[in-house]
Amino acid sequence: MTQPLLPKIFKDRLTTTDELGHRVRVIPAKVQGRFQKAKDKIHFLLVGFFLALPWLTVHGAPALQLNVPQRRFFLLGHLFLPQDVPGLFFVVGSFALALVFVSAIWGRVWCGWACPQTVFIEGFFRRVERWVEGNHLQQRELDKQPWGAKKISLKSLKWALFILGSAAITHSFLALFMGGENVARMIIRPPSENPGSFAVVAVSTLIVLLDFGWFREQFCLIACPYGRFQSVMMDEQSVTIAYDSKRGEPRKILKPEAGAVQAATGDCINCVKCVRVCPTGIDIRNGFQMECIACTACIDVCDEVMEKIGKPKGLIRYASDAELRGEKQKFFRPRVVVYGALLILMFTGLGFRLASQQIFQTEILRAIDTPYQVVVNPDGRRMVINHFKVNWSNVSAYDASVEIVLPKRLQGDGFELIQAQKVFKVLSGQGERNQFFLKFPVEFLQSHSAKVQLEDRWQTNEGEHANKAEVTVVGPDQHI
């Protein structure tokens, strides 16, 4: 017997709206399968990663921090300052091109597997909802019930847990901009001491609560721009979540012996489970859609149904349009090669920038005064004194102690470094200035001048770094 076609309601509109265009709350059914099991593990790790990253440090520097007021950007212990435009360009460009490259190959795999919107909703909020209110059928039944003690208590418990989760997310988000230590300090202090920050946390918690607890899939459908420009990055060879219509739809066959046309049954039995498990309420059988976030729930539930009815799995699967038409899948194609080459260039540029960046910089200049002074030691030896100024710049992620020292070979030749303070503290991302006098024997000079190699030693919690600094000393002709 021919299977009935899918009701028209699923073909002409989203299940997230009714006939009048009003929003219908999406309560997707929980499905178990190979993709969902893998995704649950990944989401568990990513929830911890997103929450912990702003609090982590690398050798005492933030693992990730966007300190806007002080214009300091930390990434895995590396500091980027506003003047470091090439470094920031490579960081932002690498992330953007990585997303473009992945999208050209696998479509919206980022949305379904790693986007914070999906990770927190699936990894925390829906889990809390199922734990408090039950499965999707029990949740729908609860929504239909009139307000009573049971419904009020369950809804109150759910939203109380939502508030706690939203507050945790908000504090980690705030630590991304203010630093973990500062946020931890404000948490244990009364709100009256930091009213501005408290207001920001309160408003941000409310926004996160409404987004993850209520708005949910509407953000992906309405607010997120990624779904709208993904078609620019993808082509018919891009692998997406696809429904094999050749297998699924009923088809007409001709029986020559009878001379009649008969409808053959396709593999799709119109169970509509692929729609019921979709977190954005789409029908994947309508083909690739902007609203699909590639969560793979429809693949797992369809495979489960196919296994029960004795049909081959893969009616819904990862596939490209070209593959569904029976054409050969092509990985290396112009846009993938171009995106990949640009991504490699970005990673190479970022790596070269980090490797070649001189994070401890020293500039020694001659002071604007008398070029030199000649003095005589008690032993009758004539000595020359030159005056220098030094500018230190610390563009590392760590505070450092720095000092100018003479090489040992010069110390034995009568050289002397005269300075009011030996060791200076140079904070991360800042600079420091100092002055010193270099005293040396007049016979060291050749034609009124000579080159002298000095050392500046930087001490941080990451270790010691030493730089060479060459200065030119001047004085009188030693024969005068």
KEKOL-411855 format. One record per residue (C-alpha): residue number from 0; residue in one letter; x, y, z. Coordinates in steps of 0.2 Angstrom, whole numbers, plus 2048, in hexadecimal, padded with zeros to 3 digits. Example, Ala and Ser with C-alpha at 12.3 -4.5 7.8 and 13.67 -1.06 7.14 Angstrom:
// KEKOL-411855
- num; residu; x; y; z
- 0; A; 83E; 7EA; 827
- 1; S; 844; 7FB; 824
***
This chain:
// KEKOL-411855
- num; residu; x; y; z
- 0; M; 800; 800; 800
- 1; T; 806; 811; 7FC
- 2; Q; 80C; 81B; 80B
- 3; P; 803; 82C; 80D
- 4; L; 80C; 83B; 809
- 5; L; 812; 847; 817
- 6; P; 805; 853; 81C
- 7; K; 806; 864; 814
- 8; I; 809; 86D; 824
- 9; F; 81B; 867; 825
- 10; K; 81E; 86C; 813
- 11; D; 819; 87E; 813
- 12; R; 81E; 885; 824
- 13; L; 829; 882; 833
- 14; T; 823; 879; 842
- 15; T; 828; 887; 84D
- 16; T; 819; 892; 847
- 17; D; 807; 88F; 846
- 18; E; 7FB; 893; 838
- 19; L; 7FB; 8A5; 83E
- 20; G; 80E; 8A7; 83F
- 21; H; 80E; 8A6; 852
- 22; R; 81D; 89D; 85A
- 23; V; 81A; 88B; 85F
- 24; R; 826; 885; 86C
- 25; V; 832; 878; 866
- 26; I; 834; 869; 872
- 27; P; 83F; 85D; 868
- 28; A; 83F; 84B; 86D
- 29; K; 84E; 843; 874
- 30; V; 857; 837; 868
- 31; Q; 865; 82B; 86B
- 32; G; 871; 826; 85D
- 33; R; 883; 826; 858
- 34; F; 884; 839; 854
- 35; Q; 87A; 83E; 864
- 36; K; 885; 834; 86F
- 37; A; 895; 83C; 868
- 38; K; 88D; 84D; 868
- 39; D; 888; 84B; 87A
- 40; K; 89A; 848; 87F
- 41; I; 8A0; 856; 875
- 42; H; 893; 862; 87C
- 43; F; 898; 85C; 88E
- 44; L; 8AA; 861; 88A
- 45; L; 8A6; 871; 882
- 46; V; 89A; 877; 890
- 47; G; 8A9; 875; 89C
- 48; F; 8B5; 87D; 88F
- 49; F; 8AA; 88C; 88C
- 50; L; 8A7; 88F; 89E
- 51; A; 8B9; 88C; 8A4
- 52; L; 8C3; 894; 896
- 53; P; 8C1; 8A6; 89C
- 54; W; 8C8; 8A0; 8AD
- 55; L; 8D7; 896; 8A7
- 56; T; 8E8; 89D; 8A7
- 57; V; 8F8; 899; 89D
- 58; H; 907; 89C; 8A7
- 59; G; 8FE; 8A9; 8B1
- 60; A; 8F6; 8B2; 8A2
- 61; P; 8E4; 8B0; 89D
- 62; A; 8E0; 8A2; 890
- 63; L; 8D3; 8AD; 888
- 64; Q; 8CF; 8BF; 88C
- 65; L; 8C8; 8CE; 883
- 66; N; 8CC; 8DC; 88E
- 67; V; 8C4; 8EA; 885
- 68; P; 8C7; 8F9; 891
- 69; Q; 8D9; 8F6; 892
- 70; R; 8DA; 8F0; 87F
- 71; R; 8E2; 8E0; 883
- 72; F; 8DE; 8CF; 87B
- 73; F; 8E5; 8BF; 882
- 74; L; 8E5; 8AF; 878
- 75; L; 8ED; 89F; 87F
- 76; G; 8F9; 8A9; 889
- 77; H; 8FD; 8B5; 87B
- 78; L; 8FA; 8C8; 87D
- 79; F; 8F4; 8D2; 86E
- 80; L; 8F3; 8E5; 870
- 81; P; 8EA; 8F1; 864
- 82; Q; 8FA; 8F5; 85B
- 83; D; 8FC; 8E3; 857
- 84; V; 8F0; 8E4; 848
- 85; P; 8F9; 8D6; 83E
- 86; G; 8F7; 8CA; 84D
- 87; L; 8E5; 8CE; 850
- 88; F; 8E1; 8CD; 83D
- 89; F; 8E8; 8BB; 83D
- 90; V; 8DF; 8B5; 84C
- 91; V; 8CE; 8BC; 846
- 92; G; 8D1; 8B6; 834
- 93; S; 8D7; 8A5; 839
- 94; F; 8C6; 8A2; 843
- 95; A; 8BB; 8A9; 835
- 96; L; 8C4; 8A0; 827
- 97; A; 8C3; 890; 831
- 98; L; 8B1; 892; 833
- 99; V; 8AF; 895; 820
- 100; F; 8BA; 886; 81B
- 101; V; 8B0; 87A; 827
- 102; S; 8A0; 881; 820
- 103; A; 8A5; 87E; 80E
- 104; I; 8A9; 86C; 812
- 105; W; 89C; 867; 81F
- 106; G; 88F; 875; 81F
- 107; R; 889; 87B; 830
- 108; V; 892; 86E; 83B
- 109; W; 898; 87C; 846
- 110; C; 886; 881; 84A
- 111; G; 881; 86F; 84F
- 112; W; 890; 869; 858
- 113; A; 89A; 878; 85F
- 114; C; 890; 888; 85F
- 115; P; 88E; 88F; 871
- 116; Q; 87C; 892; 86E
- 117; T; 879; 87F; 86A
- 118; V; 885; 879; 876
- 119; F; 87D; 881; 885
- 120; I; 86B; 87E; 880
- 121; E; 86E; 86C; 87D
- 122; G; 87C; 869; 88A
- 123; F; 873; 871; 898
- 124; F; 862; 879; 896
- 125; R; 859; 86B; 88D
- 126; R; 860; 85F; 899
- 127; V; 85A; 869; 8A8
- 128; E; 849; 86A; 89F
- 129; R; 848; 857; 89C
- 130; W; 84D; 854; 8AE
- 131; V; 840; 85F; 8B5
- 132; E; 831; 85E; 8AA
- 133; G; 834; 84D; 8A1
- 134; N; 836; 848; 88F
- 135; H; 82E; 851; 880
- 136; L; 81D; 84A; 882
- 137; Q; 81D; 84E; 895
- 138; Q; 822; 85F; 892
- 139; R; 815; 862; 885
- 140; E; 808; 85B; 891
- 141; L; 80E; 866; 89F
- 142; D; 80C; 876; 894
- 143; K; 7FA; 871; 890
- 144; Q; 7F6; 86F; 8A2
- 145; P; 7EE; 87E; 8AC
- 146; W; 7F9; 887; 8B8
- 147; G; 7F9; 87D; 8C9
- 148; A; 805; 878; 8D7
- 149; K; 80E; 86B; 8CC
- 150; K; 810; 876; 8BD
- 151; I; 816; 885; 8C7
- 152; S; 822; 87B; 8D1
- 153; L; 82A; 872; 8C2
- 154; K; 82B; 882; 8B8
- 155; S; 832; 88C; 8C7
- 156; L; 83F; 87E; 8CA
- 157; K; 844; 87E; 8B7
- 158; W; 846; 891; 8B6
- 159; A; 84F; 892; 8C6
- 160; L; 85C; 885; 8BF
- 161; F; 85C; 88F; 8AF
- 162; I; 861; 89F; 8B9
- 163; L; 86F; 896; 8C1
- 164; G; 876; 890; 8B1
- 165; S; 874; 8A1; 8A9
- 166; A; 87D; 8A9; 8B7
- 167; A; 88B; 89D; 8B5
- 168; I; 88C; 8A0; 8A3
- 169; T; 88B; 8B3; 8A5
- 170; H; 899; 8B3; 8B2
- 171; S; 8A5; 8A9; 8A6
- 172; F; 8A0; 8B5; 898
- 173; L; 8A4; 8C4; 8A3
- 174; A; 8B5; 8BC; 8A8
- 175; L; 8B9; 8BC; 896
- 176; F; 8B9; 8CF; 896
- 177; M; 8BE; 8D3; 8A8
- 178; G; 8C9; 8C4; 8AC
- 179; G; 8C6; 8B6; 8B8
- 180; E; 8CE; 8BD; 8C7
- 181; N; 8C4; 8CD; 8C6
- 182; V; 8B4; 8C4; 8C4
- 183; A; 8B8; 8B8; 8D2
- 184; R; 8BC; 8C7; 8DD
- 185; M; 8AB; 8D0; 8D9
- 186; I; 8A1; 8C0; 8DC
- 187; I; 8A7; 8BF; 8EF
- 188; R; 8A4; 8D2; 8F1
- 189; P; 893; 8DB; 8F4
- 190; P; 88B; 8E1; 8E4
- 191; S; 88B; 8F3; 8EB
- 192; E; 89E; 8F3; 8E9
- 193; N; 89C; 8F0; 8D6
- 194; P; 88B; 8F6; 8D1
- 195; G; 88F; 8F8; 8BE
- 196; S; 896; 8E6; 8BD
- 197; F; 888; 8DF; 8C7
- 198; A; 87B; 8E8; 8BB
- 199; V; 885; 8E1; 8AC
- 200; V; 884; 8CF; 8B3
- 201; A; 872; 8D1; 8B7
- 202; V; 86D; 8D7; 8A6
- 203; S; 878; 8CA; 89D
- 204; T; 871; 8BC; 8A8
- 205; L; 860; 8C1; 8A3
- 206; I; 865; 8C1; 890
- 207; V; 86D; 8B0; 891
- 208; L; 85E; 8A9; 89B
- 209; L; 851; 8B0; 88E
- 210; D; 85C; 8AA; 87F
- 211; F; 860; 898; 885
- 212; G; 851; 895; 88F
- 213; W; 843; 89D; 884
- 214; F; 849; 8A4; 873
- 215; R; 854; 895; 86F
- 216; E; 852; 890; 85D
- 217; Q; 84B; 8A1; 858
- 218; F; 85D; 8A8; 85A
- 219; C; 863; 89C; 84D
- 220; L; 854; 89F; 841
- 221; I; 853; 8B2; 844
- 222; A; 862; 8BA; 84B
- 223; C; 871; 8B0; 846
- 224; P; 879; 8B6; 836
- 225; Y; 882; 8A6; 832
- 226; G; 874; 89C; 82B
- 227; R; 871; 8AA; 81E
- 228; F; 882; 8AB; 817
- 229; Q; 886; 899; 818
- 230; S; 880; 897; 806
- 231; V; 88E; 8A2; 800
- 232; M; 89B; 895; 807
- 233; M; 893; 885; 802
- 234; D; 890; 87D; 7F1
- 235; E; 888; 86D; 7EB
- 236; Q; 897; 863; 7F1
- 237; S; 895; 869; 803
- 238; V; 890; 85B; 80F
- 239; T; 881; 85F; 819
- 240; I; 872; 856; 822
- 241; A; 869; 850; 813
- 242; Y; 859; 846; 810
- 243; D; 85A; 839; 801
- 244; S; 84A; 83D; 7F8
- 245; K; 84D; 82F; 7EC
- 246; R; 84C; 822; 7F9
- 247; G; 83F; 82B; 804
- 248; E; 831; 831; 7F8
- 249; P; 824; 825; 7F0
- 250; R; 828; 822; 7DE
- 251; K; 81E; 81C; 7CF
- 252; I; 822; 80C; 7C6
- 253; L; 81B; 804; 7B7
- 254; K; 816; 7F2; 7B6
- 255; P; 818; 7ED; 7A4
- 256; E; 80E; 7DD; 7A6
- 257; A; 7FF; 7E7; 7AC
- 258; G; 802; 7F7; 7A3
- 259; A; 7FE; 801; 7B3
- 260; V; 807; 80E; 7BE
- 261; Q; 809; 80A; 7D0
- 262; A; 811; 814; 7DF
- 263; A; 81F; 80B; 7E7
- 264; T; 822; 80E; 7F9
- 265; G; 831; 818; 7FE
- 266; D; 83C; 816; 80D
- 267; C; 834; 825; 816
- 268; I; 825; 81F; 821
- 269; N; 820; 831; 825
- 270; C; 823; 82E; 838
- 271; V; 828; 840; 839
- 272; K; 835; 83C; 847
- 273; C; 842; 846; 83D
- 274; V; 837; 855; 840
- 275; R; 833; 851; 852
- 276; V; 846; 850; 857
- 277; C; 84B; 860; 84E
- 278; P; 850; 86E; 85A
- 279; T; 84B; 87B; 84D
- 280; G; 83B; 873; 847
- 281; I; 83F; 870; 835
- 282; D; 83B; 861; 829
- 283; I; 84B; 85B; 822
- 284; R; 841; 853; 814
- 285; N; 83E; 864; 80C
- 286; G; 851; 864; 808
- 287; F; 85F; 86F; 80F
- 288; Q; 858; 87E; 818
- 289; M; 860; 88D; 820
- 290; E; 858; 888; 831
- 291; C; 862; 877; 832
- 292; I; 870; 878; 83F
- 293; A; 877; 867; 83A
- 294; C; 873; 860; 84B
- 295; T; 871; 84E; 844
- 296; A; 862; 849; 84F
- 297; C; 858; 845; 83F
- 298; I; 866; 839; 839
- 299; D; 866; 82F; 849
- 300; V; 853; 82E; 84B
- 301; C; 851; 82A; 838
- 302; D; 85E; 81C; 83A
- 303; E; 855; 815; 849
- 304; V; 845; 814; 83F
- 305; M; 84D; 80D; 830
- 306; E; 855; 7FF; 83B
- 307; K; 844; 7FB; 842
- 308; I; 83B; 7F9; 831
- 309; G; 84A; 7F0; 829
- 310; K; 84F; 7FD; 81D
- 311; P; 861; 803; 81A
- 312; K; 867; 812; 825
- 313; G; 86C; 822; 81D
- 314; L; 85B; 828; 817
- 315; I; 861; 838; 820
- 316; R; 873; 83A; 820
- 317; Y; 882; 845; 81E
- 318; A; 883; 847; 80B
- 319; S; 885; 854; 7FD
- 320; D; 879; 859; 7F0
- 321; A; 885; 852; 7E3
- 322; E; 886; 841; 7EC
- 323; L; 873; 840; 7EE
- 324; R; 872; 842; 7DB
- 325; G; 87E; 833; 7D9
- 326; E; 88D; 83E; 7D4
- 327; K; 89E; 83B; 7DB
- 328; Q; 8A2; 845; 7EB
- 329; K; 8B0; 852; 7E8
- 330; F; 8BA; 858; 7F7
- 331; F; 8C7; 862; 7EE
- 332; R; 8BE; 870; 7E5
- 333; P; 8C2; 882; 7E1
- 334; R; 8BA; 88A; 7F1
- 335; V; 8C0; 87D; 7FD
- 336; V; 8D2; 87F; 7F6
- 337; V; 8D1; 892; 7F7
- 338; Y; 8CA; 892; 808
- 339; G; 8D7; 885; 80E
- 340; A; 8E5; 88F; 806
- 341; L; 8DF; 89F; 80F
- 342; L; 8DD; 896; 81F
- 343; I; 8EF; 88F; 81E
- 344; L; 8F5; 8A0; 81A
- 345; M; 8EC; 8A7; 82A
- 346; F; 8F3; 899; 835
- 347; T; 905; 89C; 82E
- 348; G; 904; 8AE; 830
- 349; L; 8FE; 8AC; 842
- 350; G; 90B; 8A0; 846
- 351; F; 919; 8AA; 83F
- 352; R; 912; 8BA; 848
- 353; L; 912; 8B1; 859
- 354; A; 924; 8A9; 855
- 355; S; 92C; 8B9; 84F
- 356; Q; 924; 8C5; 85B
- 357; Q; 930; 8CE; 867
- 358; I; 926; 8CE; 877
- 359; F; 934; 8D6; 881
- 360; Q; 93A; 8E6; 878
- 361; T; 949; 8F1; 87E
- 362; E; 94E; 902; 876
- 363; I; 95D; 90B; 87C
- 364; L; 960; 91D; 877
- 365; R; 96E; 929; 87B
- 366; A; 968; 936; 887
- 367; I; 967; 948; 881
- 368; D; 975; 950; 88B
- 369; T; 988; 951; 88B
- 370; P; 98E; 943; 880
- 371; Y; 99A; 93C; 88C
- 372; Q; 9A4; 941; 89C
- 373; V; 9B6; 93C; 8A0
- 374; V; 9BA; 938; 8B2
- 375; V; 9CA; 932; 8BA
- 376; N; 9CA; 923; 8C6
- 377; P; 9D4; 923; 8D6
- 378; D; 9E0; 918; 8CE
- 379; G; 9E3; 925; 8C0
- 380; R; 9DA; 91B; 8B2
- 381; R; 9D0; 926; 8A7
- 382; M; 9BD; 921; 8A5
- 383; V; 9AF; 927; 89A
- 384; I; 99D; 928; 89F
- 385; N; 98E; 928; 892
- 386; H; 97C; 92B; 897
- 387; F; 96E; 920; 890
- 388; K; 95B; 91F; 891
- 389; V; 953; 90E; 88F
- 390; N; 941; 90A; 88A
- 391; W; 93A; 8F9; 88E
- 392; S; 92A; 8F2; 886
- 393; N; 921; 8E2; 88D
- 394; V; 915; 8DC; 880
- 395; S; 914; 8CB; 888
- 396; A; 905; 8C4; 892
- 397; Y; 910; 8C4; 8A2
- 398; D; 917; 8D1; 8AE
- 399; A; 92A; 8D1; 8AD
- 400; S; 939; 8D8; 8B7
- 401; V; 947; 8DF; 8AC
- 402; E; 959; 8E4; 8AF
- 403; I; 967; 8EA; 8A4
- 404; V; 977; 8E1; 8A7
- 405; L; 989; 8E1; 8A1
- 406; P; 990; 8D1; 899
- 407; K; 99D; 8C9; 8A5
- 408; R; 9AC; 8CD; 899
- 409; L; 9A9; 8DF; 89A
- 410; Q; 9A7; 8DF; 8AD
- 411; G; 9B9; 8DA; 8AD
- 412; D; 9BF; 8E7; 8A2
- 413; G; 9BA; 8F6; 8AD
- 414; F; 9A9; 8F9; 8A7
- 415; E; 99C; 8FE; 8B3
- 416; L; 989; 900; 8B1
- 417; I; 982; 90E; 8BC
- 418; Q; 96F; 90F; 8BF
- 419; A; 964; 915; 8CE
- 420; Q; 959; 905; 8CD
- 421; K; 95F; 8F5; 8C7
- 422; V; 94F; 8EB; 8C4
- 423; F; 93F; 8F2; 8BD
- 424; K; 92E; 8EB; 8BC
- 425; V; 925; 8EC; 8AB
- 426; L; 913; 8E7; 8AB
- 427; S; 90B; 8DD; 89D
- 428; G; 907; 8E7; 88E
- 429; Q; 910; 8F7; 895
- 430; G; 920; 8FF; 895
- 431; E; 92D; 906; 8A1
- 432; R; 93C; 913; 89F
- 433; N; 94D; 914; 8A8
- 434; Q; 95D; 91D; 8A7
- 435; F; 96F; 916; 8AA
- 436; F; 981; 91C; 8A8
- 437; L; 98E; 911; 8A0
- 438; K; 9A0; 913; 8A6
- 439; F; 9AE; 90C; 89D
- 440; P; 9C1; 90F; 89A
- 441; V; 9C6; 91B; 88D
- 442; E; 9D2; 90F; 884
- 443; F; 9C2; 905; 87F
- 444; L; 9BE; 912; 872
- 445; Q; 9C3; 911; 860
- 446; S; 9C2; 921; 856
- 447; H; 9B7; 92A; 864
- 448; S; 9AA; 91C; 864
- 449; A; 9A7; 909; 867
- 450; K; 999; 8FC; 867
- 451; V; 994; 8F4; 878
- 452; Q; 989; 8E5; 87A
- 453; L; 97D; 8E6; 889
- 454; E; 970; 8D9; 88F
- 455; D; 95F; 8DC; 895
- 456; R; 958; 8CE; 89F
- 457; W; 945; 8CB; 8A1
- 458; Q; 93E; 8C0; 8AF
- 459; T; 92C; 8BA; 8AF
- 460; N; 923; 8AB; 8B6
- 461; E; 926; 8A3; 8A5
- 462; G; 939; 8A4; 8A7
- 463; E; 947; 8AF; 8A3
- 464; H; 94A; 8B8; 892
- 465; A; 95A; 8C1; 88D
- 466; N; 95C; 8CE; 87F
- 467; K; 96B; 8D5; 878
- 468; A; 96C; 8E8; 876
- 469; E; 97A; 8F1; 86D
- 470; V; 97F; 903; 871
- 471; T; 98C; 90F; 86A
- 472; V; 997; 917; 877
- 473; V; 9A1; 927; 873
- 474; G; 9AF; 931; 87B
- 475; P; 9BF; 93A; 878
- 476; D; 9CE; 934; 86E
- 477; Q; 9D7; 929; 87A
- 478; H; 9E8; 931; 874
- 479; I; 9E2; 942; 87A
***
